[in-house]
């Protein structure tokens, strides 16, 4: 079990954006936000880089969950592995703990481990997006929905590691959240 969790963290260290940037001859840590995630890859290298990065990072989250089911680990052990892969993405040891911001890895884990909660997140994201006009703020609404549904369905055993991941992801997005909130809700000063 501990080996599975450590392996999950190591799998999380595979940062798709870093490899795509290397393939294109660009160090994404030196570009725009410096983040090794899908948004920065897309902003720097285009839509295909965004899509490949998102799929690669979500795929590693899904892979860790799939491995847990293959080896017949308990659901809470798999959920902890989901947290570990997200932590590996956020804090890769080989890149001085500067990775991505965890959204795609979280999507991969939640899609495979808690599909009903993932569906609630998905619906909320697209329900709020036309009003917020911000992926960051819509993400916050969808995370709130994930936590609320965890309470309603009483599935804490499965979701506590993912809620811990949500808290860390939100902290990593603090600057983006403030910027999005200010641009959406604060009227310009005269």
Secondary structure, DSSP 8 states (H G I E B T S, - for coil): -HHHHHHHHHHHT--HHHHHHHHHT--GGGSTT---SHHHHHHHH-HHHHHHHHHHHHHHHHHHHHHHHHTT--HHHHHHHHHHHHHHHHS-GGGTT----SHHHHHHHHHHH-HHHHHHHHHHHHHHHHHH--HHHHHHHHHHHHHHHHHHHT-HHHHHHHHHHHHHHHHHTHHHHHHHHHHHHS----
